[in-house]
Amino acid sequence: MENTEINTTQTETFTVNREIKLYLAETAKWGNILAIIGYVAMGIMALASLVMIVVFSFMDLKTAFPMWIMGLVYLPFTVALFSGNLFVPVFAQMKQAVRQSNEKLYTSRVCQLKIAV
């Protein structure tokens, strides 16, 4: 990715029109839905990982690859999903910024999106 420098002045203003507010509100709704789906998926992955570790460690399988290690492989993916999903609900609070037309809240929510990406 390219790093671009933007020269701004302190007198610069940005107006949020009705269309932008509608798009931001719709994005925030989808953010809430995706956050819920992400947390459910993370719980299922963590549960599957623990079940794989426990069940396959007690089974006497004559395979070349110990299957309980797959449970250990799932754990970092669960942590990665959590770290990616951590900022989605915070960005989804954009609806509050849209309702209040609060510029500081807009800035902080978009900054959270930048941190997540």
N, C-alpha and C positions, 0 to 999 in steps of 0.2 A: 504494500500500500504506500501511497505517496503521502508525505507530510506536507500539507499546504499551510502557508502562513497567510493569515488574513489581517490586514491592517484596519483597525477600527478606531473610530473617534468616540469620545465620551458622549457626544451629542447625538449619536445614532439611536434611532428608535425603530421599533418593530411593532407593527399592528397586527393583531390576530383578528381576522374577519370571521364571519359566521361559518363559512365553509371549512376553514381550518379548525374551528372549534368542533364542528360535527365529525371531522376526520379523527381528531384527537380523542373525542369521546368514544367513537367506535373502536379505535385502537385500544383504548383502556378496557373496554368490555371484553375484547378478545384476549387481552393480557390476563384478565382475571380467569377466564376459561382455561387458557393455556397453563396458567400457574396451578390451577386445581388438577388438571390432567398430569402435569409434571410431578406434583407431589404424590398423586396416586401411583404413577409409574415408578417413582422412586421407592415407595413403600413396597410395591410388588417385587421390584428388583432386589431390595435388601432382604425381604422375606425369602425369596427364591435362593439368594446367595447363602443365607444361613441354613436353609433346609438342605441345600446341596452339600455344604460343608459337613453338617451333622450326619445326614443319611449315608452319604458316600464314604465317610470315614469309617463307619461301622460295617459296611458291606465288604465282603471278601471277593472282590472281582479280580479275575486274572486278565487284566488288560495291560497294555504297554504304557498307558497314561493314567495316572491316578485321577479319577474323576472329581474328587473333592477339591482339587486345585482349580477347577472351573469355578467353584464357589468363591475362591479367593480372587479370581480374575474379575468376577462381577462386582466386588466391593469398590474398586477404583472407579468403575463406570457409574456406580451409584453416587459416589462423592462428586464426580464430574457433573452429573445431572443436577445434584443439589446446588453446586456452585453456579451453574448456569441459570437455575430456576430461582435463585435467591433474590435477584433484582427485578424479576418480572412483576411481582405484586406491588413493589414500590413504584415502578413506572405506571402500573395500572391505577394508581391513585391520581392520575392525570385528570380524571373526571372532576375531582375537587378543584383543581386549578382552573378547569374550564368553567365550572359554575361560579367561582369567585372572581375570575379574571385577574388572578394574582400572578404577577410577572415573576416574583421570586420562586413561587411554587412551580411555575412552568420551567424555569431554569433548573431547579433542583431535580425535577423528574426527568428532564431530558439528559441531565448530567448522569443520572442513575442508568439510563439507557446506554450512554456512552461507556460507562464503567463495565456494564455487562457484556458489551460487544468487544 
